[in-house]
Amino acid sequence: MLTISSLTYRIAGELLFEETSVRIGSGRCIGIVGRNGCGKTTLLKLIQGIYEPDSGDLSLVRDTSIAAVDQEILGGPTTPIEIVLAADKERKALLSEADTALDPERIVEIQIRLSDIGAHSAPSRAATILAGLGINETAQNEPIENLSGGWRMRVSLAATLFAEPDLLLLDEPTNHLDLEAAIWLESYLKNYPRTILLVSHDRHLLNNVADGILHIESRVFSLYPGGYDDFAKIYAERQSANVAYHLRQEAKKTKLEEFVKRFRYNASKARQAQSRLKALQRLNNVPVVAESRDFDIEFPKPKNLAPPLATLLSVTAGYVAETAVLENLDLQIDPNDRIALLGANGNGKSTFARVLAGQLKPFSGQIVLAPKISIGYFAQHQIDTLDINATAFGQLSKVMSESSGQQVRARLGSFGFSQDKVDVLVGNLSGGEKARLNFAIISASAPQILVLDEPTNHLDLQTRDALIESLNNYPGAVLLISHDWDLIELTTERLWIVKNRTIHAYDGDLENYRREILGYKELSSPKQKGMKKNIKGKTVRQNAVAARQKRIPLQKALESAEYRLNQAKQKKANLEAHLAELVSVEYKTEQFAELSKTLSLTENTIIRAETDWFEALESLEAIDKS
């Protein structure tokens, strides 16, 4: 299908790809991954012929059709269904010719070909694709100019899928989708009969759709079998082997350097020294192993507040008077709540996030917040409002006005900003760096609740992993809106459905929800237990509160045991080192005996701490299962 041979390509004089090759067979789905800036999107443009390589060759099987998502769909009176149908150029041309053809034989040929390509069922297929991407029948037949940029991108994606090219090029196709549309797209791509090249930072999509991963690193391509997790395992094993090899090479370099330094000007050893000098030069050309991630994200620990953190009493909200998006919400958020909002775009997920964050005043009802509470709110398009002419340091300093410069820099450091990035203009930061800066800004007050609305749109896989780790270490409450399956599954404990102008609990898990979406079944009834409740106390809420109260002392016991365990292990290591030193020198028997006794007591402490840790963990797991 696609053969790339000795490809070299430069941008502004800097090498992006260098003498790299790969071959991709027909019918495969290849995920393309690599650090931001490594050239993933550029590769797709080279394949399309938009860019020309400096050297090397990209060749496709003859008559291969290629299609990629158009990044810009202009407004106008054309409807989404018309745009999608027009994407099948052969069908469009045949239908046009059928209207004017006079030759009976040609008319028969046209009709046969139209039948072969399923032309008459095309409107139904186009409507199905649009519906799968969240565009309902009404919107399908309205002018495209009525749709926002995000919805137009969905139409563009639908048109590309409908065209069914031999080689389908997709660049971050889920970025403009909600979870529901992302689930549908995943199912569609799994059954796509031709070849796909997929640039994505969505681990779940890459695991479930791709049968190979093309990794771009150090200007070269490496093709791995399987999905993303398969690639990550093989890559980690190779990196581990490379690290060990690199350490051996470093040790060898040290010995060579010592030999060359000692004998370089010794006549009898000169030839050997020159030989070792050449070997040393070869070793110096061995590339340093790149780390998978060189930063972390660290949300500050909030001050503990008594539950509930937020209570909504009969809240109705929207944007236009007398047109409610959400009605009569009776909800409660407590410390340690981890909640994901599900529901198609337009149902009110972002509206609820804005109401909770205080960005949108409700039409009616009451929101009761805990005294001295702080809420950190990450909005979908918030990074676009950052001052591009300010530095990361200057932007955060405005928020941390009472903090010293050193404290501001330390906060930036806890969100992965090295010293050389702190003073870079925001306009020169990557999308992922802007997102991390925004995380630092919204959490500057150490909030008790984080409200995150599509926080991963600009994050690569490494930064998404860092965010997942950070959220799991964060002790406050989290309300999450995301199309990222892994982020939801790995960081949240409860699912809420936003539908029919209300919000209610979803009793199933994400897999149940996925099956419902693909089965086109009605979602759970708003009467599901556990969500729409009497604030004064229904059984479900009382049980949940009681469970959280039981968790608090057990969590403290777990942390205490872990601290004692670490302290005892460190003490044991120090004692063993001291004893080893005494063995090599003359020592007093009493001193050795005393240290041995202390070591024995420390080992007993380790056993007790481990026992306490396991007991606390088992108790916590029992509460979670009940």
MITOR-867872 format. One record per residue (C-alpha): residue number from 1; residue in one letter; x, y negated, z negated. Coordinates in steps of 0.1 Angstrom, whole numbers. Example, Ala and Ser with C-alpha at 12.3 -4.5 7.8 and 13.67 -1.06 7.14 Angstrom:
REM residues 2
[rec 1,A,[123,45,-78]]
[rec 2,S,[137,11,-71]]
REM end
This chain:
REM residues 626
[rec 1,M,[0,0,0]]
[rec 2,L,[25,-26,-12]]
[rec 3,T,[63,-24,-9]]
[rec 4,I,[85,-52,-24]]
[rec 5,S,[122,-49,-14]]
[rec 6,S,[151,-69,-28]]
[rec 7,L,[129,-99,-36]]
[rec 8,T,[146,-131,-46]]
[rec 9,Y,[127,-163,-53]]
[rec 10,R,[136,-196,-68]]
[rec 11,I,[116,-224,-83]]
[rec 12,A,[133,-258,-84]]
[rec 13,G,[166,-241,-78]]
[rec 14,E,[162,-217,-108]]
[rec 15,L,[160,-179,-102]]
[rec 16,L,[126,-164,-110]]
[rec 17,F,[131,-130,-93]]
[rec 18,E,[165,-116,-82]]
[rec 19,E,[170,-87,-59]]
[rec 20,T,[141,-68,-74]]
[rec 21,S,[120,-40,-58]]
[rec 22,V,[89,-20,-65]]
[rec 23,R,[64,1,-46]]
[rec 24,I,[27,4,-54]]
[rec 25,G,[5,31,-39]]
[rec 26,S,[-30,28,-27]]
[rec 27,G,[-59,32,-51]]
[rec 28,R,[-40,22,-82]]
[rec 29,C,[-47,-4,-108]]
[rec 30,I,[-15,-21,-119]]
[rec 31,G,[-14,-44,-149]]
[rec 32,I,[12,-72,-146]]
[rec 33,V,[27,-83,-179]]
[rec 34,G,[56,-104,-192]]
[rec 35,R,[64,-135,-211]]
[rec 36,N,[47,-168,-201]]
[rec 37,G,[67,-183,-173]]
[rec 38,C,[82,-150,-161]]
[rec 39,G,[65,-153,-127]]
[rec 40,K,[33,-132,-129]]
[rec 41,T,[11,-157,-111]]
[rec 42,T,[39,-166,-87]]
[rec 43,L,[41,-129,-77]]
[rec 44,L,[4,-129,-67]]
[rec 45,K,[10,-160,-46]]
[rec 46,L,[40,-144,-29]]
[rec 47,I,[18,-113,-20]]
[rec 48,Q,[-9,-136,-6]]
[rec 49,G,[17,-154,15]]
[rec 50,I,[11,-188,-2]]
[rec 51,Y,[48,-188,-11]]
[rec 52,E,[77,-175,9]]
[rec 53,P,[105,-155,-7]]
[rec 54,D,[141,-168,-5]]
[rec 55,S,[152,-134,5]]
[rec 56,G,[139,-98,5]]
[rec 57,D,[106,-85,19]]
[rec 58,L,[70,-80,8]]
[rec 59,S,[51,-56,32]]
[rec 60,L,[16,-42,31]]
[rec 61,V,[0,-14,50]]
[rec 62,R,[-13,-27,83]]
[rec 63,D,[-48,-43,83]]
[rec 64,T,[-49,-44,45]]
[rec 65,S,[-74,-70,33]]
[rec 66,I,[-64,-91,3]]
[rec 67,A,[-86,-113,-19]]
[rec 68,A,[-80,-134,-50]]
[rec 69,V,[-103,-155,-71]]
[rec 70,D,[-106,-190,-57]]
[rec 71,Q,[-96,-214,-85]]
[rec 72,E,[-118,-242,-72]]
[rec 73,I,[-154,-240,-60]]
[rec 74,L,[-167,-274,-50]]
[rec 75,G,[-202,-285,-59]]
[rec 76,G,[-230,-287,-34]]
[rec 77,P,[-264,-274,-26]]
[rec 78,T,[-252,-238,-18]]
[rec 79,T,[-264,-213,-44]]
[rec 80,P,[-243,-187,-62]]
[rec 81,I,[-260,-158,-44]]
[rec 82,E,[-253,-174,-10]]
[rec 83,I,[-216,-180,-20]]
[rec 84,V,[-212,-144,-30]]
[rec 85,L,[-229,-130,1]]
[rec 86,A,[-207,-152,23]]
[rec 87,A,[-176,-136,8]]
[rec 88,D,[-182,-105,29]]
[rec 89,K,[-169,-121,61]]
[rec 90,E,[-175,-90,83]]
[rec 91,R,[-212,-88,72]]
[rec 92,K,[-216,-125,78]]
[rec 93,A,[-201,-124,113]]
[rec 94,L,[-222,-93,123]]
[rec 95,L,[-254,-108,111]]
[rec 96,S,[-246,-140,130]]
[rec 97,E,[-238,-120,162]]
[rec 98,A,[-270,-99,158]]
[rec 99,D,[-291,-130,161]]
[rec 100,T,[-276,-138,196]]
[rec 101,A,[-265,-105,210]]
[rec 102,L,[-282,-95,243]]
[rec 103,D,[-263,-64,253]]
[rec 104,P,[-283,-33,241]]
[rec 105,E,[-251,-13,235]]
[rec 106,R,[-236,-41,214]]
[rec 107,I,[-268,-45,195]]
[rec 108,V,[-267,-8,186]]
[rec 109,E,[-230,-10,176]]
[rec 110,I,[-238,-40,153]]
[rec 111,Q,[-267,-22,136]]
[rec 112,I,[-247,9,131]]
[rec 113,R,[-218,-11,116]]
[rec 114,L,[-242,-31,94]]
[rec 115,S,[-256,2,81]]
[rec 116,D,[-221,16,75]]
[rec 117,I,[-211,-13,53]]
[rec 118,G,[-244,-14,34]]
[rec 119,A,[-253,-48,47]]
[rec 120,H,[-290,-45,40]]
[rec 121,S,[-284,-37,3]]
[rec 122,A,[-259,-65,-1]]
[rec 123,P,[-282,-90,-17]]
[rec 124,S,[-291,-65,-44]]
[rec 125,R,[-254,-57,-50]]
[rec 126,A,[-245,-94,-51]]
[rec 127,A,[-272,-101,-76]]
[rec 128,T,[-261,-72,-98]]
[rec 129,I,[-225,-85,-98]]
[rec 130,L,[-236,-120,-107]]
[rec 131,A,[-259,-107,-134]]
[rec 132,G,[-231,-85,-148]]
[rec 133,L,[-210,-117,-151]]
[rec 134,G,[-238,-134,-170]]
[rec 135,I,[-255,-154,-142]]
[rec 136,N,[-292,-147,-144]]
[rec 137,E,[-316,-147,-115]]
[rec 138,T,[-327,-183,-120]]
[rec 139,A,[-291,-196,-120]]
[rec 140,Q,[-283,-174,-90]]
[rec 141,N,[-307,-194,-68]]
[rec 142,E,[-299,-229,-81]]
[rec 143,P,[-273,-252,-64]]
[rec 144,I,[-238,-245,-75]]
[rec 145,E,[-234,-281,-84]]
[rec 146,N,[-256,-275,-114]]
[rec 147,L,[-230,-252,-130]]
[rec 148,S,[-201,-262,-151]]
[rec 149,G,[-165,-253,-141]]
[rec 150,G,[-165,-222,-163]]
[rec 151,W,[-196,-208,-147]]
[rec 152,R,[-183,-217,-112]]
[rec 153,M,[-153,-196,-119]]
[rec 154,R,[-176,-167,-126]]
[rec 155,V,[-193,-172,-93]]
[rec 156,S,[-158,-172,-76]]
[rec 157,L,[-149,-140,-94]]
[rec 158,A,[-182,-124,-83]]
[rec 159,A,[-175,-134,-47]]
[rec 160,T,[-141,-118,-49]]
[rec 161,L,[-155,-85,-64]]
[rec 162,F,[-183,-84,-38]]
[rec 163,A,[-158,-87,-9]]
[rec 164,E,[-142,-54,-20]]
[rec 165,P,[-108,-61,-5]]
[rec 166,D,[-83,-33,-1]]
[rec 167,L,[-60,-52,-25]]
[rec 168,L,[-78,-71,-52]]
[rec 169,L,[-56,-97,-70]]
[rec 170,L,[-69,-109,-104]]
[rec 171,D,[-52,-135,-126]]
[rec 172,E,[-66,-136,-162]]
[rec 173,P,[-101,-127,-150]]
[rec 174,T,[-116,-126,-186]]
[rec 175,N,[-105,-161,-196]]
[rec 176,H,[-138,-177,-186]]
[rec 177,L,[-159,-148,-197]]
[rec 178,D,[-177,-140,-229]]
[rec 179,L,[-174,-105,-245]]
[rec 180,E,[-205,-93,-228]]
[rec 181,A,[-193,-102,-193]]
[rec 182,A,[-158,-89,-201]]
[rec 183,I,[-173,-55,-211]]
[rec 184,W,[-192,-54,-178]]
[rec 185,L,[-161,-64,-158]]
[rec 186,E,[-140,-37,-174]]
[rec 187,S,[-166,-11,-164]]
[rec 188,Y,[-167,-24,-129]]
[rec 189,L,[-129,-24,-124]]
[rec 190,K,[-126,11,-138]]
[rec 191,N,[-147,23,-109]]
[rec 192,Y,[-132,1,-82]]
[rec 193,P,[-123,24,-53]]
[rec 194,R,[-93,4,-39]]
[rec 195,T,[-61,-12,-53]]
[rec 196,I,[-60,-38,-80]]
[rec 197,L,[-31,-60,-93]]
[rec 198,L,[-42,-74,-126]]
[rec 199,V,[-25,-102,-145]]
[rec 200,S,[-39,-101,-180]]
[rec 201,H,[-32,-107,-217]]
[rec 202,D,[-62,-87,-227]]
[rec 203,R,[-47,-55,-242]]
[rec 204,H,[-80,-37,-243]]
[rec 205,L,[-87,-43,-206]]
[rec 206,L,[-51,-32,-196]]
[rec 207,N,[-55,0,-217]]
[rec 208,N,[-89,9,-202]]
[rec 209,V,[-84,-1,-166]]
[rec 210,A,[-47,0,-156]]
[rec 211,D,[-30,33,-146]]
[rec 212,G,[4,15,-145]]
[rec 213,I,[21,-15,-160]]
[rec 214,L,[44,-37,-140]]
[rec 215,H,[67,-55,-165]]
[rec 216,I,[85,-86,-154]]
[rec 217,E,[116,-93,-175]]
[rec 218,S,[150,-108,-168]]
[rec 219,R,[140,-116,-132]]
[rec 220,V,[133,-79,-123]]
[rec 221,F,[103,-56,-120]]
[rec 222,S,[99,-24,-140]]
[rec 223,L,[69,-1,-133]]
[rec 224,Y,[57,20,-162]]
[rec 225,P,[30,48,-161]]
[rec 226,G,[-3,45,-181]]
[rec 227,G,[-20,16,-198]]
[rec 228,Y,[-5,-12,-220]]
[rec 229,D,[-1,9,-251]]
[rec 230,D,[17,36,-231]]
[rec 231,F,[40,9,-217]]
[rec 232,A,[46,-6,-252]]
[rec 233,K,[56,27,-266]]
[rec 234,I,[81,35,-238]]
[rec 235,Y,[94,-1,-238]]
[rec 236,A,[100,0,-276]]
[rec 237,E,[118,33,-273]]
[rec 238,R,[140,19,-246]]
[rec 239,Q,[146,-13,-266]]
[rec 240,S,[156,7,-296]]
[rec 241,A,[181,27,-275]]
[rec 242,N,[194,-5,-259]]
[rec 243,V,[199,-21,-294]]
[rec 244,A,[219,10,-305]]
[rec 245,Y,[239,9,-273]]
[rec 246,H,[244,-28,-276]]
[rec 247,L,[257,-24,-312]]
[rec 248,R,[281,3,-300]]
[rec 249,Q,[293,-20,-272]]
[rec 250,E,[299,-48,-296]]
[rec 251,A,[320,-26,-318]]
[rec 252,K,[339,-15,-287]]
[rec 253,K,[344,-51,-276]]
[rec 254,T,[359,-60,-310]]
[rec 255,K,[384,-32,-308]]
[rec 256,L,[393,-42,-272]]
[rec 257,E,[397,-78,-282]]
[rec 258,E,[420,-68,-310]]
[rec 259,F,[442,-47,-287]]
[rec 260,V,[444,-74,-260]]
[rec 261,K,[452,-101,-286]]
[rec 262,R,[480,-79,-301]]
[rec 263,F,[496,-65,-269]]
[rec 264,R,[487,-89,-241]]
[rec 265,Y,[523,-103,-239]]
[rec 266,N,[541,-71,-249]]
[rec 267,A,[559,-58,-218]]
[rec 268,S,[555,-22,-227]]
[rec 269,K,[518,-25,-233]]
[rec 270,A,[510,-52,-207]]
[rec 271,R,[494,-28,-182]]
[rec 272,Q,[472,-12,-209]]
[rec 273,A,[462,-47,-221]]
[rec 274,Q,[452,-58,-186]]
[rec 275,S,[431,-26,-182]]
[rec 276,R,[413,-33,-215]]
[rec 277,L,[409,-70,-206]]
[rec 278,K,[389,-59,-174]]
[rec 279,A,[368,-35,-195]]
[rec 280,L,[361,-64,-219]]
[rec 281,Q,[350,-86,-190]]
[rec 282,R,[326,-58,-179]]
[rec 283,L,[312,-55,-214]]
[rec 284,N,[307,-93,-216]]
[rec 285,N,[283,-90,-186]]
[rec 286,V,[260,-66,-205]]
[rec 287,P,[227,-85,-211]]
[rec 288,V,[216,-91,-246]]
[rec 289,V,[185,-72,-256]]
[rec 290,A,[154,-95,-256]]
[rec 291,E,[132,-93,-287]]
[rec 292,S,[95,-87,-281]]
[rec 293,R,[85,-117,-303]]
[rec 294,D,[107,-144,-319]]
[rec 295,F,[81,-162,-340]]
[rec 296,D,[51,-156,-363]]
[rec 297,I,[20,-175,-372]]
[rec 298,E,[14,-182,-409]]
[rec 299,F,[-18,-198,-421]]
[rec 300,P,[-14,-214,-455]]
[rec 301,K,[-31,-197,-485]]
[rec 302,P,[-62,-216,-495]]
[rec 303,K,[-73,-225,-530]]
[rec 304,N,[-98,-200,-544]]
[rec 305,L,[-134,-212,-546]]
[rec 306,A,[-164,-195,-561]]
[rec 307,P,[-189,-179,-537]]
[rec 308,P,[-208,-188,-517]]
[rec 309,L,[-186,-210,-495]]
[rec 310,A,[-214,-220,-472]]
[rec 311,T,[-252,-216,-473]]
[rec 312,L,[-275,-225,-445]]
[rec 313,L,[-312,-230,-455]]
[rec 314,S,[-338,-231,-427]]
[rec 315,V,[-313,-249,-404]]
[rec 316,T,[-324,-258,-369]]
[rec 317,A,[-299,-273,-345]]
[rec 318,G,[-293,-283,-308]]
[rec 319,Y,[-281,-311,-286]]
[rec 320,V,[-313,-326,-271]]
[rec 321,A,[-342,-337,-294]]
[rec 322,E,[-370,-312,-296]]
[rec 323,T,[-349,-286,-277]]
[rec 324,A,[-335,-263,-304]]
[rec 325,V,[-307,-239,-296]]
[rec 326,L,[-309,-223,-330]]
[rec 327,E,[-339,-222,-353]]
[rec 328,N,[-345,-215,-390]]
[rec 329,L,[-311,-201,-399]]
[rec 330,D,[-308,-187,-434]]
[rec 331,L,[-272,-176,-437]]
[rec 332,Q,[-245,-173,-462]]
[rec 333,I,[-207,-171,-459]]
[rec 334,D,[-185,-159,-489]]
[rec 335,P,[-148,-157,-495]]
[rec 336,N,[-132,-128,-476]]
[rec 337,D,[-160,-126,-451]]
[rec 338,R,[-147,-116,-416]]
[rec 339,I,[-175,-122,-391]]
[rec 340,A,[-175,-120,-353]]
[rec 341,L,[-204,-137,-334]]
[rec 342,L,[-217,-116,-304]]
[rec 343,G,[-241,-127,-277]]
[rec 344,A,[-240,-140,-242]]
[rec 345,N,[-227,-175,-234]]
[rec 346,G,[-255,-201,-238]]
[rec 347,N,[-272,-183,-267]]
[rec 348,G,[-257,-206,-293]]
[rec 349,K,[-224,-191,-306]]
[rec 350,S,[-204,-224,-301]]
[rec 351,T,[-234,-244,-314]]
[rec 352,F,[-233,-225,-347]]
[rec 353,A,[-196,-229,-349]]
[rec 354,R,[-199,-267,-345]]
[rec 355,V,[-227,-268,-371]]
[rec 356,L,[-207,-249,-397]]
[rec 357,A,[-176,-270,-390]]
[rec 358,G,[-196,-302,-395]]
[rec 359,Q,[-191,-312,-358]]
[rec 360,L,[-229,-311,-351]]
[rec 361,K,[-256,-324,-374]]
[rec 362,P,[-286,-301,-376]]
[rec 363,F,[-321,-313,-367]]
[rec 364,S,[-335,-300,-399]]
[rec 365,G,[-327,-278,-429]]
[rec 366,Q,[-298,-280,-453]]
[rec 367,I,[-262,-268,-453]]
[rec 368,V,[-247,-264,-488]]
[rec 369,L,[-209,-262,-490]]
[rec 370,A,[-188,-253,-520]]
[rec 371,P,[-172,-283,-538]]
[rec 372,K,[-138,-293,-524]]
[rec 373,I,[-141,-269,-495]]
[rec 374,S,[-121,-273,-463]]
[rec 375,I,[-130,-258,-430]]
[rec 376,G,[-105,-254,-401]]
[rec 377,Y,[-122,-255,-367]]
[rec 378,F,[-105,-243,-334]]
[rec 379,A,[-127,-253,-305]]
[rec 380,Q,[-124,-238,-270]]
[rec 381,H,[-112,-270,-253]]
[rec 382,Q,[-95,-286,-283]]
[rec 383,I,[-60,-283,-270]]
[rec 384,D,[-70,-304,-240]]
[rec 385,T,[-76,-333,-264]]
[rec 386,L,[-41,-333,-278]]
[rec 387,D,[-20,-365,-271]]
[rec 388,I,[3,-354,-243]]
[rec 389,N,[26,-384,-250]]
[rec 390,A,[32,-375,-286]]
[rec 391,T,[56,-348,-299]]
[rec 392,A,[45,-318,-318]]
[rec 393,F,[60,-334,-349]]
[rec 394,G,[42,-367,-343]]
[rec 395,Q,[9,-350,-336]]
[rec 396,L,[10,-329,-369]]
[rec 397,S,[24,-359,-389]]
[rec 398,K,[-9,-378,-382]]
[rec 399,V,[-28,-350,-400]]
[rec 400,M,[-2,-345,-427]]
[rec 401,S,[1,-382,-434]]
[rec 402,E,[10,-377,-471]]
[rec 403,S,[37,-351,-464]]
[rec 404,S,[74,-356,-459]]
[rec 405,G,[90,-351,-425]]
[rec 406,Q,[107,-319,-439]]
[rec 407,Q,[73,-305,-449]]
[rec 408,V,[58,-312,-415]]
[rec 409,R,[87,-295,-398]]
[rec 410,A,[84,-266,-421]]
[rec 411,R,[47,-263,-412]]
[rec 412,L,[56,-263,-375]]
[rec 413,G,[82,-237,-382]]
[rec 414,S,[55,-214,-398]]
[rec 415,F,[37,-216,-365]]
[rec 416,G,[67,-206,-343]]
[rec 417,F,[81,-240,-335]]
[rec 418,S,[119,-239,-335]]
[rec 419,Q,[139,-271,-341]]
[rec 420,D,[143,-277,-304]]
[rec 421,K,[105,-275,-298]]
[rec 422,V,[95,-298,-327]]
[rec 423,D,[103,-330,-308]]
[rec 424,V,[91,-319,-273]]
[rec 425,L,[63,-339,-259]]
[rec 426,V,[30,-321,-261]]
[rec 427,G,[25,-326,-223]]
[rec 428,N,[56,-304,-218]]
[rec 429,L,[45,-276,-240]]
[rec 430,S,[30,-244,-226]]
[rec 431,G,[-6,-235,-231]]
[rec 432,G,[4,-210,-258]]
[rec 433,E,[25,-236,-276]]
[rec 434,K,[-3,-261,-276]]
[rec 435,A,[-26,-235,-291]]
[rec 436,R,[-1,-228,-318]]
[rec 437,L,[2,-265,-325]]
[rec 438,N,[-36,-267,-327]]
[rec 439,F,[-35,-238,-352]]
[rec 440,A,[-11,-258,-373]]
[rec 441,I,[-33,-289,-371]]
[rec 442,I,[-66,-272,-381]]
[rec 443,S,[-50,-254,-410]]
[rec 444,A,[-30,-283,-424]]
[rec 445,S,[-55,-287,-453]]
[rec 446,A,[-53,-250,-462]]
[rec 447,P,[-90,-243,-454]]
[rec 448,Q,[-111,-217,-471]]
[rec 449,I,[-129,-210,-438]]
[rec 450,L,[-114,-207,-403]]
[rec 451,V,[-139,-211,-375]]
[rec 452,L,[-122,-199,-343]]
[rec 453,D,[-140,-204,-310]]
[rec 454,E,[-121,-185,-282]]
[rec 455,P,[-87,-190,-297]]
[rec 456,T,[-68,-166,-274]]
[rec 457,N,[-75,-182,-240]]
[rec 458,H,[-40,-196,-237]]
[rec 459,L,[-21,-169,-257]]
[rec 460,D,[1,-142,-243]]
[rec 461,L,[1,-107,-257]]
[rec 462,Q,[29,-114,-282]]
[rec 463,T,[11,-145,-296]]
[rec 464,R,[-22,-126,-298]]
[rec 465,D,[-4,-100,-319]]
[rec 466,A,[10,-127,-341]]
[rec 467,L,[-25,-142,-345]]
[rec 468,I,[-40,-108,-354]]
[rec 469,E,[-13,-103,-381]]
[rec 470,S,[-18,-138,-395]]
[rec 471,L,[-56,-135,-397]]
[rec 472,N,[-52,-101,-415]]
[rec 473,N,[-29,-118,-440]]
[rec 474,Y,[-51,-148,-444]]
[rec 475,P,[-72,-145,-477]]
[rec 476,G,[-100,-169,-466]]
[rec 477,A,[-131,-164,-446]]
[rec 478,V,[-131,-161,-408]]
[rec 479,L,[-158,-168,-383]]
[rec 480,L,[-147,-157,-349]]
[rec 481,I,[-160,-161,-313]]
[rec 482,S,[-139,-143,-288]]
[rec 483,H,[-140,-122,-256]]
[rec 484,D,[-109,-103,-269]]
[rec 485,W,[-120,-69,-280]]
[rec 486,D,[-88,-61,-299]]
[rec 487,L,[-89,-94,-318]]
[rec 488,I,[-125,-87,-329]]
[rec 489,E,[-119,-51,-337]]
[rec 490,L,[-87,-56,-357]]
[rec 491,T,[-96,-88,-377]]
[rec 492,T,[-134,-87,-384]]
[rec 493,E,[-156,-65,-406]]
[rec 494,R,[-191,-78,-397]]
[rec 495,L,[-208,-84,-364]]
[rec 496,W,[-236,-110,-360]]
[rec 497,I,[-258,-113,-329]]
[rec 498,V,[-267,-147,-316]]
[rec 499,K,[-299,-143,-295]]
[rec 500,N,[-334,-157,-291]]
[rec 501,R,[-324,-189,-310]]
[rec 502,T,[-315,-169,-342]]
[rec 503,I,[-287,-150,-357]]
[rec 504,H,[-289,-115,-373]]
[rec 505,A,[-267,-87,-383]]
[rec 506,Y,[-256,-60,-359]]
[rec 507,D,[-255,-26,-377]]
[rec 508,G,[-234,-8,-351]]
[rec 509,D,[-198,-13,-341]]
[rec 510,L,[-182,-27,-309]]
[rec 511,E,[-185,6,-291]]
[rec 512,N,[-222,8,-298]]
[rec 513,Y,[-225,-28,-285]]
[rec 514,R,[-205,-19,-254]]
[rec 515,R,[-229,10,-246]]
[rec 516,E,[-259,-13,-251]]
[rec 517,I,[-244,-39,-227]]
[rec 518,L,[-237,-14,-200]]
[rec 519,G,[-270,4,-205]]
[rec 520,Y,[-289,-29,-201]]
[rec 521,K,[-308,-21,-233]]
[rec 522,E,[-323,-47,-256]]
[rec 523,L,[-301,-57,-284]]
[rec 524,S,[-310,-51,-320]]
[rec 525,S,[-341,-67,-333]]
[rec 526,P,[-338,-99,-354]]
[rec 527,K,[-355,-80,-381]]
[rec 528,Q,[-324,-59,-387]]
[rec 529,K,[-315,-57,-423]]
[rec 530,G,[-286,-76,-439]]
[rec 531,M,[-287,-110,-422]]
[rec 532,K,[-320,-129,-421]]
[rec 533,K,[-327,-129,-458]]
[rec 534,N,[-340,-146,-488]]
[rec 535,I,[-311,-167,-501]]
[rec 536,K,[-321,-161,-537]]
[rec 537,G,[-311,-125,-532]]
[rec 538,K,[-321,-95,-512]]
[rec 539,T,[-308,-60,-519]]
[rec 540,V,[-283,-61,-491]]
[rec 541,R,[-268,-94,-501]]
[rec 542,Q,[-267,-84,-537]]
[rec 543,N,[-249,-52,-528]]
[rec 544,A,[-224,-71,-506]]
[rec 545,V,[-217,-96,-534]]
[rec 546,A,[-213,-68,-559]]
[rec 547,A,[-189,-50,-536]]
[rec 548,R,[-168,-81,-531]]
[rec 549,Q,[-167,-86,-569]]
[rec 550,K,[-154,-51,-573]]
[rec 551,R,[-128,-57,-547]]
[rec 552,I,[-112,-87,-564]]
[rec 553,P,[-96,-69,-594]]
[rec 554,L,[-87,-39,-573]]
[rec 555,Q,[-70,-62,-547]]
[rec 556,K,[-51,-79,-575]]
[rec 557,A,[-41,-44,-589]]
[rec 558,L,[-29,-34,-555]]
[rec 559,E,[-8,-65,-551]]
[rec 560,S,[6,-62,-586]]
[rec 561,A,[15,-25,-580]]
[rec 562,E,[31,-34,-547]]
[rec 563,Y,[52,-62,-564]]
[rec 564,R,[63,-39,-592]]
[rec 565,L,[72,-12,-566]]
[rec 566,N,[93,-36,-546]]
[rec 567,Q,[111,-49,-577]]
[rec 568,A,[118,-14,-589]]
[rec 569,K,[131,-3,-556]]
[rec 570,Q,[155,-32,-554]]
[rec 571,K,[166,-25,-589]]
[rec 572,K,[172,11,-581]]
[rec 573,A,[193,1,-550]]
[rec 574,N,[214,-22,-571]]
[rec 575,L,[220,5,-598]]
[rec 576,E,[230,31,-573]]
[rec 577,A,[254,7,-557]]
[rec 578,H,[269,-1,-591]]
[rec 579,L,[272,36,-600]]
[rec 580,A,[289,42,-566]]
[rec 581,E,[315,15,-575]]
[rec 582,L,[322,30,-609]]
[rec 583,V,[329,64,-594]]
[rec 584,S,[357,50,-573]]
[rec 585,V,[375,33,-603]]
[rec 586,E,[382,41,-639]]
[rec 587,Y,[351,36,-660]]
[rec 588,K,[339,41,-695]]
[rec 589,T,[317,72,-699]]
[rec 590,E,[293,52,-721]]
[rec 591,Q,[288,26,-694]]
[rec 592,F,[281,53,-667]]
[rec 593,A,[257,71,-690]]
[rec 594,E,[238,39,-698]]
[rec 595,L,[235,30,-661]]
[rec 596,S,[223,65,-653]]
[rec 597,K,[197,63,-680]]
[rec 598,T,[184,29,-667]]
[rec 599,L,[183,44,-632]]
[rec 600,S,[161,73,-645]]
[rec 601,L,[138,48,-661]]
[rec 602,T,[136,28,-629]]
[rec 603,E,[127,59,-609]]
[rec 604,N,[98,65,-634]]
[rec 605,T,[87,29,-629]]
[rec 606,I,[86,35,-591]]
[rec 607,I,[65,66,-596]]
[rec 608,R,[40,48,-618]]
[rec 609,A,[38,18,-595]]
[rec 610,E,[33,41,-565]]
[rec 611,T,[5,60,-584]]
[rec 612,D,[-12,27,-593]]
[rec 613,W,[-9,15,-557]]
[rec 614,F,[-25,46,-542]]
[rec 615,E,[-53,46,-568]]
[rec 616,A,[-61,10,-561]]
[rec 617,L,[-60,16,-524]]
[rec 618,E,[-83,47,-527]]
[rec 619,S,[-108,27,-548]]
[rec 620,L,[-108,-1,-522]]
[rec 621,E,[-114,23,-494]]
[rec 622,A,[-143,39,-514]]
[rec 623,I,[-160,5,-518]]
[rec 624,D,[-156,-2,-481]]
[rec 625,K,[-172,32,-472]]
[rec 626,S,[-201,28,-496]]
REM end
